[in-house]
Amino acid sequence: MSTVSPEEVFLPHEQSARDTPLATQVRGTVLLGSLRGLRARGLGERYLSLVDPQHRDTLVALTAATWLPIEVALAHYEACEALALDRSTIESIGAESGLFVNQTVQSVVARVSREVGVTPWFALGNAHKFRARTWVGSSVAIYKLGPKDARFEWIQFPIARIPYVRVAFGAFAGAIAGLFARTMVVRDLEPGSRKPSLSYRLSWV
């Protein structure tokens, strides 16, 4: 029996799935946030030893404002996957990265995070802007499952096939939306999927 409630479109995809291009570039801020988490845990050197050599120098020298080809993002997250970290560590890194990117790229969410009456729907309603400022290509949509339940969907996202990404990006999204809730729970609705898409259920109190 399905645990997913009937859906109501809250924020539609910007175009049909057929017309949505694959993600082709990522802003350096996203990878930098992830790298900060690895280095803070003493994993920097081991990570670099696992990165595809042709992208190593780029990742060492990347800056927040740089736009990088998707191949660099794949190399980064494949090295992260090769670290074989436990789930709680990946979630912690993902959440920290989400807050770092939010502060760097979409500071409006951080500025209103403590305003009375603001809910996670505010952050979810800004998902198009957030995606456009951090990725070229792909698309996100938000579906309302209940007053405090949403489904977050990201399509045409090649790095979604990497298991590390599925865990980290769930925590990433939950950390940003969770700025407006006491408790946020994120569940991957397609665990183990190798498709270029992500789908999470976000529930909060």
URZI-V690543 format. One record per pair of residues at least 12 apart in sequence whose C-alpha atoms are under 6 Angstrom apart, sorted by sequence separation. I is the first residue (numbers start at 1). J is the second residue. D is the distance in whole Angstrom. If there is no record, write none. Layout:
BEGIN
i->I j->J d->D
i->I j->J d->D
END
This chain:
BEGIN
i->141 j->153 d->5
i->188 j->200 d->5
i->140 j->153 d->5
i->187 j->200 d->5
i->140 j->154 d->4
i->187 j->201 d->5
i->139 j->154 d->6
i->186 j->201 d->6
i->139 j->155 d->5
i->186 j->202 d->5
i->138 j->155 d->6
i->185 j->202 d->6
i->138 j->156 d->5
i->185 j->203 d->5
i->138 j->157 d->6
i->184 j->203 d->6
i->184 j->204 d->4
i->183 j->204 d->5
i->183 j->205 d->5
i->52 j->75 d->6
i->182 j->205 d->6
i->181 j->205 d->6
i->51 j->79 d->5
i->50 j->79 d->5
i->161 j->194 d->4
i->161 j->195 d->6
i->28 j->63 d->6
i->29 j->64 d->4
i->161 j->196 d->6
i->28 j->64 d->4
i->160 j->196 d->5
i->28 j->65 d->6
i->160 j->197 d->6
i->28 j->66 d->5
i->158 j->196 d->5
i->27 j->66 d->6
i->28 j->67 d->6
i->157 j->196 d->5
i->27 j->67 d->4
i->156 j->196 d->5
i->157 j->197 d->5
i->26 j->67 d->6
i->156 j->197 d->6
i->26 j->68 d->5
i->155 j->197 d->4
i->25 j->68 d->5
i->154 j->197 d->5
i->25 j->69 d->4
i->154 j->198 d->5
i->24 j->69 d->6
i->25 j->70 d->5
i->153 j->198 d->6
i->24 j->70 d->5
i->153 j->199 d->5
i->152 j->199 d->6
i->152 j->200 d->5
i->151 j->200 d->6
i->151 j->201 d->4
i->150 j->201 d->6
i->150 j->202 d->5
i->149 j->202 d->6
i->123 j->177 d->5
i->149 j->203 d->4
i->148 j->203 d->6
i->37 j->93 d->5
i->148 j->204 d->6
i->120 j->177 d->5
i->120 j->180 d->5
i->119 j->180 d->5
i->34 j->97 d->5
i->33 j->97 d->4
i->113 j->179 d->6
i->33 j->100 d->6
i->113 j->180 d->6
i->94 j->168 d->4
i->98 j->172 d->4
i->94 j->169 d->6
i->95 j->171 d->5
i->91 j->168 d->5
i->94 j->171 d->5
i->95 j->172 d->4
i->90 j->168 d->6
i->94 j->172 d->5
i->91 j->171 d->5
i->95 j->175 d->5
i->81 j->164 d->5
i->74 j->159 d->6
i->27 j->134 d->5
i->26 j->134 d->6
i->26 j->135 d->5
i->25 j->135 d->6
i->25 j->136 d->5
i->24 j->136 d->6
i->23 j->136 d->5
i->24 j->137 d->6
i->23 j->137 d->4
i->22 j->137 d->5
i->23 j->138 d->5
i->21 j->137 d->5
i->22 j->138 d->5
i->21 j->138 d->6
i->13 j->140 d->6
i->13 j->141 d->5
i->12 j->141 d->5
i->11 j->141 d->5
i->11 j->142 d->5
i->10 j->142 d->5
i->10 j->143 d->5
i->9 j->143 d->5
i->10 j->144 d->6
i->22 j->156 d->5
i->23 j->157 d->6
i->8 j->143 d->5
i->7 j->143 d->6
i->8 j->144 d->5
i->7 j->144 d->6
i->7 j->145 d->5
i->5 j->145 d->5
END
